[in-house]
Amino acid sequence: MSDTPTQPGHPSQLAVLERWPVAIATVGLFSSLFCFLNLGGYALMSMEGMIIDGARSMMHSGNWWVPRVYGDVYTYKPAFAYWLSALPQSIAQAPSELALRAPFAGGGVLLAMGLLWLFGRLLGPRTGVFIALAATGGLLFLDKIRIAEFDGPIAVYTGLAIAAAVAALAVSGPRAGVPVATGALATPFSSAGAQAALWVAAYGFAFLGFIAKGVPALMVFGPGLLAAAFLTGNVRRLFRWDHILGAALFLGMVGFYIGSAVAVDGSAIFDQPAAEAGRRSVGWTLSTLGITLLKPVLILAAFMPWTLLLLRTKQTLIVLEPRARRVLLAALGFFCGGTLAFCVVSTHEMRYYLPLAAAAAISSGVIAESMVSRGSNPRSLLITIRVFLVLFVLGAIGTAVDRGLASAGLIVAILVPAGLSLLPSVRRSVVPQLVACSLVLTVAYAFVVMPGRALRRDTTEVAAVFDPLIPKDETVWMVAPSDHAGKHATLLHYLGREVRILPETLSESKPEAAIRFVIYTDERAHLLAKTHRVEDIKMVKHPYFNYHLARVLGRALDAASD
């Protein structure tokens, strides 16, 4: 095969992806593998049990606005994740781990198909395929979409919001939002009605991102939109009626949601979010300042392997046709604007950066299309080799900052493209390297990383020991840690009984509550001793905690005298 690059207008590599049926099948297959492979092959972990309990509480009470976890109001995060968890619980009495996670993982497939449809119409099906695979095949996305928590939904729906906004900015000219209508691909979204629909969709999805996890969605979408409008020369576009309509609908939906929640539980619903915001705003130390300076490179590393292509942004902008160039600039605006927003807060957990996945993917996908359509050569593929050692350093830093981002995954994300770039069969296109890397990462997460995490935190054996010692219809009380029993949520789920949090003082106890059985850990025994006298029934050792099941004998003597 000749080393001569493919010229524009000649049959290009991966041309079969320009056919819509092939593009849809490709994205459907790979995104399903990325999100669903072995999804039910490991036990629940982390906060999954809390969300399941909150959803069950909503189903029983009919209050769908204010989450309640183990009987107590829990408004650190909004309600959307609980709504998703209620879907399988409304269908089956005891849904499996696969069923409980399916609405969350299914969002990943929805994101991929949405990106394919939107950018496939705007720039061609093959570009849509690349963007969709980049969005669902990145390291951090694979890490978080496989569990039923808050992070997957905010990534999916904020990502769709960003995609719609990027499209709206890309089909407008740099002056006052005048539609661009040149070329064979001019018709999609160029009418006034279609652009209004894009803005309505953008803010509708932004609302879903907001009620998925709250402020982080706005931290990405707001600054990102301003940066994207500036880079595309469309700042005045934000003052047109269609954008204002979308923003007004967003504010109306947020107001309706908050108003409905206040009508149920009053202004107390703001106490927990305000406390968390205050805690995070004063969390600056020399350590967090140092981490903040590294956030841009950490975010770049979080979405590998596809973000490797962002190192070719400058070269790509020179050769892109106008519409693709505006798409790339708008996506980079969202990526850089969101990154800058995270640099002004002390939060440094990698999972908070997940809403940037779509912006990174759109940028990477457009660059990948440019490389493929012009015939990538071995020199352009050696981008991985040139940054090989640098990325190893980034991987080490990322692991030190947040061990939740597996170091093994980072190493694989570097080694696989580097190794594949040396094989003659794939040296002519960077895309097969990146897809292969995503597949390797998927297998690693599905069968090694996620099951390993679940195994280390597995509490099913503890639940199996306690189960025969507690009557089936008995309420179990838990002495909560600082995270409101999140560390023990899976144990409480697998017990299969109603669970309540033990009040820290007797004055908080509900008169009708009969407290007979309580579970506590060694680290919280002193809190239990302040309120109740107990008799241990069983103690089970766990890698992280020693769990005690105790029978309550009565109030503590000091508490009773009070």
N, C-alpha and C positions, 0 to 999 in steps of 0.2 A: 504493500500500500504506500502510496506516495506521501511524502512529508509536507507537500504543499498545502497550506491552509485552505479550507473551503471558503470561497468568496461569496458575498451576498448575492442571492439570486440563484446559486447552484444548490443541488440537493444537499442538505446538511445532515449532520449526525442526529440520530434519534428522531428522524423525521416522522416515524410512525406515531409519535406522541401528538402530532398535529391533528390527528383524527379524534374527534370527540369520544366515540365509544371506547377507543383504546385509552384515552386520557382518563375517562371516568373509571374504567376498570382498574387502571394502574393506581390511581389515588385511593380508590376504595380498598383495594387489596393491601397496599402498603400501610395506609393509615390504620386499617383494622389490625394488622399485625403489630404495628407500633403500640397501639393502645390496649389491645385485648389479649395478646399472647400470654397464656398462663395466668390470666387475671384472677382466677379463683383458686390458684394453686398455693396460697399461703394465708395464714390466719389474719384477722383484723389486727390493726396496730395503731399506735399513736392516738389521735383524736377521733378516729372513725367511730368508735363506740359512743362518744358524746353526741355526734351528729345524728346517729341512729336513734339515740334516746330522745334527743330534741325533736326529731321528726315524729316519733311515736307520741310524744306529748302533744304536739300540734294536732295529730289525728284524733286523739282522745278528747281534747278540750275544745277543738274548733277554732282556737286562736292561732291564725296563720301569720300573724304580724310580729309577735314578740316571742323569740325562742325561750324555752324553758328547758334547762338541763338538770336532771335529777330533782325536779320540783322547784328549782330556783330560777329566777330570771337570769338570762345569759345573753347580754346584748353587746359583747365585745365585737361580734360579727353579725351582720344582717341575716336575713332568713332564707336566702335562695338555696344554699347548700342543704338546708333541712327540707325544703320543698322537693329537691331532687331525691333525697333519701327516702321521702315518703312514697315515691312511686313504686318501688319494689315491695315495700311493706304493705301497701294497699292491695297488692296483687296476691302475695303469699303471706301466710301467717309467720313462717320462719324462713325468710329468704336466705339463700346461700351467700357466701362472700362474693361470688361472681355476680349474682343478681344485685347485691347492694352496691357494688362498684360500677355496674354497667351504665347507669345514667351519667356518671362522671366521666368514665372513659369514652362513652359515646359522644360526649362533647368534643373530644379530640377529632373524631371522624367528621363531625359536623363542621368544625373549624376547617379541616382540610378540604371538604367538598365546597364550603362557602368560598374559600380562597380560589379554588379551581374555577368555579363558575364566574366569579367576579373578574379575576385577572385573565382567565382564559378568554372571556369575551373582550376584554380591554386590550390585551397584548398577544393573544393567541393561546390555544390549549396547552402547548408544550411549556410555555412560561408559567401558566397556571399550575401545571404538574410540578414544576420545580419549586414553586413557592409553597405549595401544599406539603410536599415532602420535607422541605426545609423547616416548616412550622412544626410538624409532628415528629420529626426525626432528630431534633436537637437534644442535647444531653439533659438539660434541666427539665424540659418538657417530658421526656421519657421517665424522669425521676418522679415527677409529681402527678402525672395524669393517671397513674395506676393505683391511686388510693382515694377513698371517698372523703375528701376534706375540702377546705375552702380554696386551695390554690388552683386546682384544675379549672373550676368554673370561671374564676376571674381571668385566667389566661385565655380561655376560649372566647368569652363574650366581650372582654376588652379588646381581644385580638380582632374579632369581627368588626367592632366599632372602628378600630384603627384602619382596617382594610377598606371599609366603606368611605371613611373620610379621605383616605389616600386616593381612592378612585374619584371622589368628587373634586378634589383639588387637581387631579391629573387631567380631567377632561375639560378644565377651564383654562383659558389663556391667562397670561400674566397681568392682564389689565382688566380690573373690575369684574373678573369672573366671566369674560366672554367665552362661550363655548368654542372649542377647537374642533374643526370639522375638515380634516385633511386626511387623505389616505383611505385604504379599504376598510380600516377598523374604526372609522370615524363615527358610525352610527350608534354603537352602544353608549348609552348614558349621556348623549350629547344634547338631548332635548331638555327644556326647562323642567318638565315634569319628572324626567328620570333623575336629574340632579337633585331635585327636591326629595325624591324618594331615597336617594343615597344619604342625604343628611338626616332624614327621619330615621333610616335604618341605623346610621352611625350612632345617633343619640339614643335610640332604642336599645341597642346592644350595650352602649355605655351605661345605661340604667341597670341592665342585668349584671354588668360587671361590678357596678357600685353595690347592688344588694347581694352580690356574692361575697365581697370581702370589705367593702367600705372605701375608705379614703385612698388606699393604694391605686385603685382604678382611676380616680381623678388625678392623682399625682402623675400618672403616665399620660392620660388622654389630654388633659388641659395644657400643660406646658408643651407636650408633643405637637398638639394642633397648632399652637402659636409658632413653634419652630418650623413646622412643615409649611405653613402658609407663608412664612418669611422666605424660606429657601425656594419656594416655587413662584414667588412674586405675587402671591394671592392674598395678601393681608386684607385688602379691601373686599375681597370675596366674602370674608366673615361677616360683613355688614349687609349682605344681601338678604332678601326676604326668606329664601329657602333655608339658609343656614340659621337665621334667627328663629324660623319655625321649628327646626329640629331642636335647637337649644331650649326653646320655650316648652316643647313637649317633654324634654328631659326634666326640666325644673318642675313641671306639673306632675310628672310621675313620681319624682322624688318627694315632692310635697305631699302627694296623696299617700305614699307609703309611710312616711314619717307621721303624718296626721293620723292615719289609721292605727299606728302603733301607740301614739300618745293617747288616743281615745280609749285604748284598752288598759294601759298601765301608767299613764300620766308621764310627767317629765322625768321620772326616775329612770326611764330607759336611756337617758343621756349620761348617767353617772359613770357607768363602766367605760364607754368609749372616751369620755373626757379624762378619766383617770389614766387610761392607756396612752392617750395622746400626750398628757402631761409627763408621764414617765418617759416616753420616748424622746420628748423634746429637751429633756434635761440630762440625757444619757451620754453627754459628750465627755470623753476622756482622751488622753494622749493616744491611747490604743485605738479608740474609735475614729479619731481624727486621721491616724495613719491609714486605717482601713478605708476611710472615705476617699483618700487620695488615690487608692488603688481600685476603687469601684469600677471605673470605666473598663479597665483590663479584665477585672473579674467578671463583669457582665459579658464581655466579649467571649471569655472562656466558657461561661455558663451555657452558651448556645452552640458550642462546637458540635459537630465538625463544620457545619455550613457557614458559620461566621468567619471561617478562614478566608472565604471569598471576599469579605469586606476589605481585605488588604489590597484588592484590585479596584477599589472604588474610583480612584483618580483616573486610571487608564480607561475604565469603562465609561465614565461620564463624557469623555471626549468623543467616543464613537457612537453613542446611542442616538436613535432618532428622537424627536422632541417629546412624544408622549411617554415613551419608556423612560426618558431622562427625568420627566416630571414625576413619574411614579417612584423612581429611585430617590430623587431629592425629597419627596414628601415622606417616604418611608424612613429615610435617614433622619429627617426632622423629628419624627416621632421617637425614633431610637435615641437620638442625642438629647432631645428635650426631656424624655423620661429618665434617662441616665443622669442628667443634670439635676432633676428634681430629687432623685435618690441621694445625690451628693450633699444636699443641704439638710438631711435628717440623719440621725445617728444609727438608725436601723441598718444592720449589715447582713442579716440572714439572706442567703441566696434565693430562697423561695419568694421573697418579695419582688424580685426582678422578673418573675415569670410573665407578667402582662406585656413585657417587651418582646415576647417570642414572635408575634406576628410581624412587628416592625422589622426585626432582624431577618425574618424569613423572606419578606417581600424584597428587601434589599438584596439578600443573597440570591434569591431566585432570578431577579432581573440580571444580576451579574453573571450567573450561570448560563442564562439564555444567550447573553452576549458572547460569552466564551464559546459556547457550542455552535452558534450560528456562524461564527467567523472561523471555526476550525481551530480548536485549542491545539497547541503544539507542546512538545515536552518541556520547553523552557517555561511556559506559563504554568504547567502542572507542578513544577518544582517549587511553587509557592510554599507548599507544606514543608519541604526540606529547609528552606531558607529561614523559617521561623520555628524550626524543630526544637532547639534548645530553649528559646524564649517561652514557648508554650509549656514545656516541662516546668519552668519556673512558675508560670501562671497556675499550672495545675497544683503545684506544691503550695502556693499561696492560697488558692481557693480551698484546698483541703484544710489548711490551717485555720482559715476564717470560719468555715462551716463544714464540719465533717459529714453533714447530711448529703453533700455533693461528693459521691464516692470517688476516691482517688483512683480506683481501678477504672472507673468510667472515663475519667480525664485522660488516663494513660492510653486507653483503647482509642479514644477520640483523636489522639495524636498519632499513634503507631499505625493504625489501619490505613489511613490515607497515605501516610509516608511509604508504607510497604507496597501498597497497591500502585503507587505512582511509578514503581520500578518495573511493573509487569507490562510487557509489550501489548497485551490484549486490551488494556484499559488506558494506555498512555494518551490516547487521542481524545479523551473526554474526561473532564473532572467529575461529571455527575455520577457515573458508575462508582467511582471511588467513595463519594460521599454517601450514596445510598447503601453501599456495602457496609460502610462504617456505621450508619444508623441501624442496619440490621444486626450487626455484631453487638452494638450497644443494647438493642432490644432484647436479644437472647440473653445477654449478660444480666440485664435488669430483671427479666422475667424469670430466670431460673437460678440466679446466683444472688444478686444484690438484694432484691425485695424479699425473697424467701429467707435470706440470711438475717435481714433486719427483723422480720416477723418472728423468726425463731428465737432471736435474742430477747425479744420482748414478749414472747408467747406466754399467755396466762391461762391457756385452756386446761393445763394440768392442775393449776391451783383451783380453777372453777370446778373441775371434776372431783377434787377432794372435798371441797366445801358443800357441793350440791346435796349429797345425801344427809347432811347435818342440819339443813335448813328446811322447814316445811315449805311446800310448793307455793302456797298462797301468802307467804310471809314477806313483808317489806324488809329489805336489807338497808342498813344505814352505813354510811362511809364517812370516816374522818378525812376531809378533803385536804390535799396539799394546796400550795399557792395557786396552782393552775386549775382549780375547781375540778379535781379528780381526773383531769386529762391523762395523767400518767397511768391511771388505773382503769381507763374507760373500757378496754377490751375485757378485763376481768369482770367488770360489772355487766357487760353485755352477755358474756358466755354463762353467767349465773342464771340468766333467763328469768329474773324476778324484778319486781319494781324496786327501784333504788332511790334513796334520798340522801341528801348531804346532812350530816349531823351538825346542828347549830353549835357555834363556838361558845355561846353562853346560853344558860337556861331561859333567859328572857326572850331569846329568839325562837324558842321551841313552840310549835303549834300545840295548843291544848289537846286537840284530838289525836295527835300523833302518838302511837304506842311504839316505843323504841325497845325492841326485844333482842335483835341481833345486830351486831356492828362489826365491820371490818376495818382494821387499822394497820398501819405499818409502824415499825420501831421509831421512825423519825417523827411520827405524829402522836405517839403514846402519851406525851405530856399534855396535849390538848384534850384528849379523852379523859385523862385523870382529873381535869378541872371540873368536869360536869357530871361524870357517871362512874359508878363502881361496876366493874365487869369481872367476869370469870372466863378465862380463855378456854375455848373448846378445842381448837386446833391451830397449829402454826405450820406454815409451808414456806420453805426457803425458795427464793427466786433469785436469779442473777443480780437484779437491781434492788429488790426489797424482800424483807421477811414479812409475809402477810399473816395476820392473826384474825381468826374468827372467834368472836367472844359473845357470851350471853350477858345481857345487861341485868344487873342485880338491883339497881336503883340509882338515885342521885348521889353524887359525891357529897361527903359530909359537910365540907366547907360550903358547897353550893346550896345544900339543903338548908343550912343555917342562915344563909343570906335571904 
